[in-house]
Amino acid sequence: MLKLPRKTMFAVEAVVDIAYHARPEPVQSKEITRRQGIPQRYLEQVMQQLVHAGVLKGVRGPRGGYTLARERRRISLGEVVRAIDAGEEGDGPDEEETGSEIGLLVVRPLVAELREEMMRRLDAISLEELCQRSAERGIVPDRGARADFTI
């Protein structure tokens, strides 16, 4: 079955979390970990890849975290998936140049077509749409007041 790798799923969940829980301050990774249950060790790796790809902006400092690099309606799910896939090594069986004639000429091209179709579908889905789906399913945005230590 074609499915997204765990790391890619973490990336999608984290970006949708940032888009959905957006507020003036950046969203901290510990908040994403708390809400989504994504292990911190994976999350930081994923977030850096998304920053380098221009999907997110990282904000340093004690009130730092992550924000979307553009409006959520201008970021597609396909862009998020490609950002993570670009950081992964291509070592799967479909990247090998050896194999059976049926595998090379029939099965792998079919799988490539299916992946292309999946990416077209993911490109058609914006973060805005996923935020709307979240609201429709009754997920309440976490816009809780953060402690303000300024005097």
Buried (B, 14 or more C-beta within 10 A) or exposed (E): EEEBEEBBBBBBBBBBBBBBBBEEEBBBBEBBBEBBEBEEEBBEBBBEBBBEBEBBBBBEEEBEBBBBBBEBEEBBBBBBBBBBBEBEEEEEEBEEEEEEEEBBEEBBEEBEEEEEEBBEEBBEBBBBBBBEEBEEEEEEEEEEEEEEEEE
